[in-house]
C-alpha cells in the first residue's frame, strides 16, 4: 500500500519561480528514501509539500490517506500529528528541557502524565539521551540536539518521518550516529524520507534514492543500486 | 478529563513561561503597573469630584412660603399635595416661630429687631423645605408647587442652581471622558507591549505548529500568560490604591481645603476601585496576548 502518492504535482512560487514540474511519486510503507539533488533542484519544496508547509498549485498529494493538497491552514495540525519532521536547525524550544521538548508533542493530545513519562523516556533511551532529560538544549552538542529533535518527531509513533537535511549542521562522525538512529527507527516500521546533499551518507546507507534536477525526478534508484555519478 | 488535563498543562506552562521569559514579562508587568496607577488616580479623582457634586446638589432646597394666616388643616393638605409630586424627595414644615427662633440665634441684629414683635405679630411666613430627587428638573417642580393654593412665594436659588447643574454636568462628562480615554490608551499600551514580547517568541509558536499543535493549543497558554501578567501588573496599583487613599483620607480627616470638599470614605470605595483595576489588567492582558498570538498563526 502506498503511504505517499503524488500525482501531477506542480509548484510555482509567488515570485514566478517554478520549483516542481508535474511530479509523480509513490512511496510504500516502511521504505527509507533519500531525496538528493543539487541546491535549488526543488527537494526542499518537495518535502515541504508533504508536511503542508507549502501548497502545490496543481496535482494531488495523499499522505496516509489525507489529501494534503486540499488541507486548510487551520486543519494542518491533523497532518502534523500523523508524521514527524526533523530539521537541519533542530527547532527545539531553547527555554524548555529535553524532556519538556519531547513531552510537548504528547501533551497537546492530553495524555495522562504517567503515559507521557513512559513514552518520553522510551524514545530518549532509543536516541541515547536518557541521562540528559533535564538538560536544556543549549547545553547539548549539535548531534545531541538533533537526537532530541528525532525523539520529539517519533514520540507519538508516526508512520512517516520526514527529515530535512538532518545532518547538514553536523560533522561526519556525528552524522553517521544520527543515520544509525534513523535506520533503527526505520527497522521498527517507520517510513523515512530524508533530503540530503551528503552523497557519502547516501552511498553508505544503500537505500532507495530519488535524484531531482530542476524540479523533475531524473532518476529513481531502487534499494542498493545507487552509484555516485557526480551529478 | 482530557480537556481538564490539557487546560491544567496550559496553565502550568504559562506560569513557567512568565518566569522563563522573565525580562520580557517584567517589561509587560511594569507597563501594566504604571498605566494602571494612572488609571487609578484618575478614577479616584473623578469619583471624588462626582461625590462632591452630588453632595452639593443634595444641599439644594426649595423653600415654599405659605400665605399669611393659613389654617393648620390647609397646611396638612398642602404638605400631602407636595409630597405627591413626582420629583419630590422630602418635605419638612417649618413654622414662622421656628424660623424666627432660628434667625434670632443666627444674628444679634436680627434678635434686636425681632424682640420688638410679639408672638402674634410675627411678620414671617410659615414655609416648607423641599428636597428634590432630580436637580435638573428643580425649576419645573418649583413651578408646580407655586401653582398650589396656599403657596405664596417659591425660592430655590433660581439662576444659580441652573448654572451649578450645568457646571457639574460638564465636570462629570469631562471626568468620564478622561477615564475612558485613559482606559483605552492603557489597553493599547499594554497590548502593544505584549505584542512585542510575543513577537520575540514567534519561533516558539512556529515550533508548536510544527509538532502538531492546533491553533487553539497555541492560543490558550498565551492567553493564560496574558492573564497572569495582568494580575501581576495590577498588584502594585491595587495596594497603592488601598493604602494610599486610606492614608490620604486619614491624614486629611476626609476633608480637603474646605468643608465643601469631602472625600469619599475609603471603605468600600478603595475595594471597588481595586477590583476595577484588576479586571482591566486581566482583560487587557488576555486580549492583548490573544490578538498578538493571532498575528503569528496561520488561520
Interface residues (C-beta under 8 A of the other chain):
Chain A: X73 X74 X76 X77 X80 X81 X85 X91 X92 X93 X95 X104 X105 X107 X108 X110 X111 X112 X113 X152 X153 X156
Chain B: X2 X3 X5 X6 X9 X17 X20 X21 X203 X204 X206 X207 X208 X209 X210 X211 X212 X213 X214 X215 X217 X298 X299
